[in-house]
């Protein structure tokens, strides 16, 4: 493993020093890894859509429909979960 040196403002370093339980190196590694994974996904999305003839309007309409579908799923899930009751005394689930 290689070492990377970063600079942070003095006030941030003071706050970090007040949290000795934190492994700041591990936190930075995870954040960098997460960001690189996101960038890889965006690169893949660019590759997949490079030849697309969809307009911005098409993309916005598709986004609206997906969000509407998710809302319908969320509403259905909430209705189902609100009807489920778990009884500790009988250790059974009542719908």
C-alpha positions as CSV (number, residue, x, y, z in Angstrom):
1,X,0.0,0.0,0.0
2,X,1.3,3.5,-0.8
3,X,1.0,6.6,1.4
4,X,-0.9,9.7,0.2
5,X,-0.5,13.0,2.0
6,X,-3.4,15.5,2.0
7,X,-3.6,19.0,3.3
8,X,-6.6,20.1,5.5
9,X,-7.3,23.5,7.1
10,X,-6.1,23.9,10.6
11,X,-9.6,24.2,12.1
12,X,-10.6,20.9,10.4
13,X,-7.5,19.2,11.8
14,X,-8.3,20.4,15.3
15,X,-11.8,18.9,15.0
16,X,-10.4,15.6,13.7
17,X,-7.9,15.5,16.6
18,X,-10.9,15.7,19.0
19,X,-12.1,12.4,17.6
20,X,-9.3,9.9,18.3
21,X,-11.7,7.0,17.9
22,X,-11.9,7.7,14.2
23,X,-9.7,6.0,11.7
24,X,-9.4,9.0,9.3
25,X,-7.2,7.0,6.8
26,X,-9.8,4.3,6.5
27,X,-12.6,6.9,6.1
28,X,-10.6,8.6,3.3
29,X,-9.9,5.2,1.6
30,X,-13.6,4.3,1.7
31,X,-14.6,7.7,0.4
32,X,-12.1,7.6,-2.5
33,X,-13.2,4.1,-3.4
34,X,-16.9,5.0,-3.3
35,X,-16.2,8.1,-5.5
36,X,-14.2,6.0,-8.0
37,X,-17.0,3.4,-8.2
38,X,-19.4,6.2,-8.9
39,X,-17.2,7.6,-11.6
40,X,-16.9,4.1,-13.2
41,X,-20.7,3.8,-13.3
42,X,-21.0,7.2,-14.9
43,X,-18.4,6.2,-17.5
44,X,-20.3,3.1,-18.2
45,X,-23.5,5.1,-18.5
46,X,-21.8,7.4,-21.0
47,X,-20.6,4.5,-23.0
48,X,-24.1,2.9,-23.1
49,X,-25.8,6.1,-24.1
50,X,-23.2,7.5,-26.5
51,X,-25.2,6.4,-29.6
52,X,-28.6,7.2,-28.1
53,X,-30.9,9.4,-30.1
54,X,-33.0,10.2,-27.1
55,X,-33.7,13.9,-26.5
56,X,-33.5,15.7,-23.1
57,X,-37.3,15.7,-23.1
58,X,-37.3,11.9,-23.6
59,X,-34.9,11.5,-20.7
60,X,-37.0,13.8,-18.5
61,X,-40.2,11.9,-19.4
62,X,-38.6,8.6,-18.6
63,X,-37.3,9.9,-15.3
64,X,-40.8,11.2,-14.4
65,X,-42.4,7.8,-15.2
66,X,-39.7,5.9,-13.2
67,X,-40.3,8.2,-10.2
68,X,-44.1,7.8,-10.5
69,X,-43.6,4.0,-10.6
70,X,-41.4,4.1,-7.5
71,X,-44.1,6.2,-5.7
72,X,-46.7,3.7,-6.5
73,X,-44.5,0.9,-5.2
74,X,-43.7,2.9,-2.0
75,X,-47.4,3.6,-1.4
76,X,-48.3,-0.1,-1.9
77,X,-45.5,-1.1,0.4
78,X,-46.7,1.3,3.1
79,X,-50.3,0.0,2.8
80,X,-49.1,-3.6,3.3
81,X,-46.7,-2.8,6.2
82,X,-49.4,-0.8,8.0
83,X,-51.7,-3.9,7.9
84,X,-49.1,-6.2,9.3
85,X,-49.2,-6.6,13.1
86,X,-46.8,-8.8,15.0
87,X,-48.1,-10.2,18.3
88,X,-45.3,-10.9,20.8
89,X,-47.6,-12.9,23.0
90,X,-48.6,-15.4,20.3
91,X,-45.4,-14.8,18.2
92,X,-47.5,-14.7,15.1
93,X,-48.0,-12.2,12.3
94,X,-51.5,-11.0,11.6
95,X,-52.3,-9.4,8.2
